[in-house]
């Protein structure tokens, strides 16, 4: 990955985390964290990996993001003023849940 893409990823991650914190209205007790940002080399798409707590609210968060995606995209575009601004693709990061499953399986084997 080029240094330029890494800087863009870092900038998008920081800016989007602030935007989500301010502009996305979630239920009380639901927390959303931007875990990782991965932008394609041609700057057309950016995958945003998100962590949701509590995990049972994942579907609710996905639906909320789907509704607010255009608004979030516009807000990010105004903040960054870069061309082209990659289209956002939100993806829930379930690495922690998988790790818990594997850990449980390993404990059961012992």
C-alpha positions in Angstrom: 0.0 0.0 0.0 1.4 3.4 -1.0 2.1 6.1 1.6 -0.5 8.3 -0.1 -3.2 5.8 0.4 -2.2 5.2 4.0 -2.4 9.0 4.7 -5.8 9.1 3.0 -7.0 6.1 5.1 -5.9 7.8 8.3 -7.5 11.1 7.3 -10.8 9.5 6.4 -10.8 7.4 9.6 -10.2 10.3 11.8 -12.7 12.6 10.1 -15.4 9.9 9.7 -15.1 8.9 13.4 -15.8 12.5 14.4 -18.7 12.8 11.9 -20.3 9.6 13.1 -19.9 10.7 16.7 -21.6 14.1 16.0 -24.1 13.4 13.2 -25.3 9.8 13.6 -28.0 9.4 16.2 -28.0 6.0 17.7 -30.0 4.5 20.5 -28.8 5.2 24.0 -26.1 2.7 24.9 -25.1 1.8 21.4 -21.5 2.5 20.6 -19.8 2.6 17.1 -16.1 2.6 16.5 -14.2 3.0 13.2 -11.8 0.1 13.4 -10.1 0.3 10.0 -10.3 2.2 6.7 -9.3 0.6 3.4 -9.3 2.8 0.3 -8.8 1.4 -3.2 -5.7 2.5 -5.2 -7.9 4.3 -7.7 -9.7 6.2 -4.9 -13.1 5.1 -6.0 -14.2 3.2 -2.9 -13.4 3.2 0.8 -14.4 0.3 3.0 -15.1 1.4 6.5 -14.8 -1.4 9.1 -16.9 -0.7 12.1 -17.2 -2.3 15.5 -20.6 -2.2 17.2 -21.2 -2.5 21.0 -23.4 -4.3 22.1 -23.0 -6.8 19.3 -26.8 -7.6 19.3 -27.4 -4.1 17.9 -25.4 -4.7 14.7 -28.5 -5.0 12.5 -29.9 -1.7 13.9 -26.6 0.1 13.2 -26.4 -1.3 9.7 -29.9 -0.1 8.9 -29.2 3.4 10.4 -26.0 3.7 8.3 -27.8 2.6 5.2 -30.4 5.5 5.7 -27.7 8.1 6.6 -25.0 7.1 4.1 -25.6 9.9 1.6 -25.6 12.5 4.4 -22.4 11.1 5.9 -20.8 11.1 2.4 -21.7 14.7 1.8 -20.5 15.8 5.3 -17.2 14.0 4.7 -16.8 15.5 1.3 -17.3 19.1 2.7 -14.7 18.4 5.4 -12.0 16.8 3.2 -12.4 18.7 -0.1 -10.5 16.0 -2.0 -11.1 14.8 -5.5 -12.2 12.2 -6.2 -13.8 11.5 -2.8 -14.2 7.7 -2.5 -17.7 6.2 -2.1 -18.1 4.9 1.4 -18.9 1.2 1.9 -19.7 0.3 5.5 -18.7 -3.2 6.8 -19.2 -4.5 10.3 -15.9 -5.9 11.7 -16.7 -9.2 13.4 -13.2 -10.2 14.2 -13.7 -10.0 18.0 -16.8 -12.2 17.8 -15.0 -14.8 15.8 -12.1 -14.7 18.2 -14.6 -15.3 21.1 -16.1 -18.3 19.2 -12.7 -19.8 18.5 -11.7 -19.3 22.2 -14.9 -21.0 23.3 -14.3 -24.0 21.0 -10.7 -24.3 22.3 -11.9 -24.3 25.9 -14.6 -26.9 25.1 -11.9 -29.2 23.5 -9.9 -29.1 26.8 
